[in-house]
Amino acid sequence: MKAVSLNGKYLYGFVQVSDTIQFNIAGMDQKMLYTIPHRDIAAVVSDAVPIIWSDLPRETVFSYLTNHQAAIEGVMERYEIIPAKFATYLPNGNLVQQVLKTEYHPIRSSLAEMANRIELDVVVLWRDPADLFKKIAAMPQVDAIKRQIAEAKPDQCRNLEIQAGKQVKAILDSMNAAFANEAIDALSPLSQACQPHEVKDDEMILNCAFLLETHKLDAFEKEIFALDKRYCNQLIFRLIGPLPPYSFRTLEIEQLDPGDVENARVLFSLGKTATELEIRARYREMAKTLHPDHFPEDKTAQDRFESFNKAYEILKAYCRGDACSFEPADIQNWVAVREMKYRAGTR
């Protein structure tokens, strides 16, 4: 049986150090963390084999995610770290070095922007949801519908029950929004940014990440304590952190499929090198002849044009700077660092 190579690297994030450091921190599959440096930055990695995440049970993936975050937070005890996206695997250390070399400036910039900053997650819950719903049910607008249900014919009850449910939901949403906005308004002056995340159930009012400077941690905690004291009979305030800036600066590694890049090069009739200007000019030239309006009877024309546009997007992503090489080794080693974008309600 062929042994599985451990040349692959699992990436946890980036730190501002210039040395190779061995951490006493176990990461994925209990492999120890260490740094791969370049100039004054380094990638925090552990040796790894590729994992087919789609084949794993949800509980196993969650366990890996917990290990991923625990390892990053362990590094944070000694160094400020910009997290990498969960499940980032690179096939060898040379490619890690390539990331550090070609993406030095955006990584270094992220480290500088997040210096002396931490994330704190605030969760606000109803203390007694059952009592809350009892009070909502007694409100005039809900009680009126309940009286209608009591007097209604059987075939009318279902619609009235739906109406009552919608009214309860509207009241709850309004109360949640009022309390959430009050908490955000109280905490925002102490933070530099906030990122709302998913509210998981009716018991939860707010689930929000705040980015703040480390010297404001005490003031932030005091404000949480004041809110908790003010609403001790109604609400529960939970503070999670300090954390790395997961919600504000998590980096992901982008790799293009070498076959897709080569197919796009051939479609655009490019040589082994090309410039951005050349690619844009070729796109404008080809778009004039490939546009579906020129082929009103051809049902495949739209699909061809969409494939052409997709190839253009691949070439735009691949060709950075004045010129790019389409030599197989250069395509294989192409990497880019992107900042993950969070939408409200996601994490």
PAVOTI-808671 format. One line per 2 residues: for each residue x negated, y negated, z of C-alpha. Coordinates in steps of 0.5 Angstrom, whole numbers, plus 500, padded with zeros to 3 digits. Example, Ala and Ser with C-alpha at 12.3 -4.5 7.8 and 13.67 -1.06 7.14 Angstrom:
<atoms>
475:509:516; 473:502:514
</atoms>
This chain:
<atoms>
500:500:500; 497:493:498
496:489:504; 499:482:504
495:476:503; 495:471:508
492:465:503; 498:462:503
500:456:508; 506:454:512
506:446:512; 509:443:519
507:436:517; 501:431:517
497:427:522; 492:422:522
485:426:524; 479:427:520
477:434:523; 479:441:523
483:442:529; 485:449:532
491:448:536; 493:453:541
500:453:538; 504:459:535
508:457:529; 512:461:524
511:469:525; 506:467:531
501:464:527; 496:459:530
496:452:527; 490:448:525
489:442:521; 486:442:513
483:435:513; 482:430:507
479:423:509; 482:420:515
489:425:514; 490:432:515
495:437:514; 498:441:520
499:448:517; 499:456:519
497:462:515; 503:465:512
506:469:507; 512:467:502
519:468:505; 525:469:501
530:465:505; 536:467:502
535:474:504; 535:473:511
541:473:516; 543:466:518
541:467:526; 534:469:523
533:463:519; 535:459:525
530:462:529; 525:460:524
527:453:524; 527:453:532
520:455:531; 518:450:526
521:444:530; 517:447:537
511:447:533; 511:440:531
513:438:537; 507:441:540
503:437:536; 506:431:538
504:432:545; 497:430:542
498:427:536; 503:422:532
506:427:526; 510:426:520
514:432:519; 514:436:513
521:439:511; 523:446:514
520:452:510; 515:448:506
510:454:503; 504:453:499
500:459:496; 493:457:498
489:452:502; 486:449:495
493:446:494; 494:443:501
488:440:499; 491:437:492
497:435:496; 492:431:501
488:428:495; 493:426:490
498:424:495; 493:420:500
496:413:500; 504:415:501
502:420:507; 497:415:510
503:409:509; 508:414:512
503:415:518; 502:407:519
509:406:518; 511:411:524
505:409:528; 508:408:536
515:410:534; 519:416:536
526:419:535; 531:419:540
538:423:539; 544:421:543
550:425:543; 557:423:546
562:428:548; 569:427:551
568:430:559; 575:433:559
578:434:552; 584:438:554
586:432:559; 585:427:553
589:431:548; 595:431:554
594:424:554; 595:423:547
601:427:546; 604:423:551
603:416:547; 609:413:544
608:414:537; 606:422:538
612:423:543; 617:420:538
615:425:533; 616:431:539
623:428:540; 625:429:533
622:436:533; 626:438:539
633:435:535; 631:437:528
633:443:524; 628:449:523
627:448:516; 625:441:518
620:442:524; 614:444:520
613:437:516; 614:434:523
609:438:526; 604:436:521
606:429:522; 605:430:529
598:433:528; 596:427:523
598:422:528; 594:426:534
588:426:529; 589:419:527
589:417:534; 583:421:536
579:418:530; 581:411:532
578:412:539; 572:416:537
570:410:532; 571:405:538
567:409:543; 562:411:538
561:403:535; 560:401:542
555:406:544; 551:404:537
552:396:538; 549:397:545
543:401:543; 541:398:536
538:392:539; 533:397:542
532:401:536; 529:399:529
534:404:525; 539:409:527
542:415:523; 549:418:524
549:426:524; 555:431:523
560:430:529; 561:438:530
568:438:533; 573:434:537
569:434:543; 564:430:540
564:423:539; 557:421:537
551:425:534; 546:419:532
539:419:531; 535:412:533
528:410:531; 525:406:537
518:403:539; 515:408:544
514:402:549; 522:401:549
523:408:551; 525:406:558
529:400:556; 533:405:552
534:410:557; 536:405:562
542:403:557; 544:410:556
544:411:564; 548:404:564
553:407:559; 554:414:562
555:410:569; 561:406:565
564:411:562; 563:417:567
570:419:568; 571:419:561
565:421:557; 558:425:557
552:422:554; 546:426:552
539:424:550; 535:429:546
527:427:545; 522:424:545
522:427:538; 518:426:532
521:422:526; 525:428:523
531:423:521; 527:417:519
521:420:515; 521:427:514
516:429:507; 518:434:502
513:437:497; 515:437:490
513:442:485; 515:443:478
516:449:474; 510:450:470
514:453:465; 519:447:465
513:442:464; 510:446:458
517:447:455; 518:440:455
512:438:452; 513:442:446
520:439:445; 517:432:445
511:435:441; 506:432:446
499:434:446; 494:436:451
494:429:454; 500:424:454
501:417:457; 508:414:460
508:409:454; 508:415:449
513:419:453; 518:413:453
517:412:446; 518:419:444
524:419:448; 527:413:444
525:416:437; 528:423:439
534:420:442; 536:416:436
537:423:432; 539:428:437
545:424:440; 552:428:440
555:422:436; 551:424:430
554:431:430; 561:430:431
563:437:429; 557:441:432
560:443:439; 553:445:442
550:438:440; 552:435:447
548:441:451; 542:440:446
542:433:448; 543:434:456
537:439:455; 533:434:452
535:429:457; 533:434:463
526:435:459; 525:427:459
526:427:467; 521:433:468
516:429:464; 517:423:467
516:426:474; 510:430:472
506:424:468; 504:419:474
499:414:472; 497:412:465
496:419:463; 497:426:465
494:432:463; 498:438:460
492:443:461; 495:450:464
491:449:471; 493:442:472
500:443:471; 500:449:476
496:445:481; 501:439:480
504:437:487; 508:430:489
510:428:496; 517:425:497
521:422:503; 527:426:504
533:422:504; 539:423:509
546:421:508; 551:420:514
553:426:517; 547:430:514
541:433:518
</atoms>
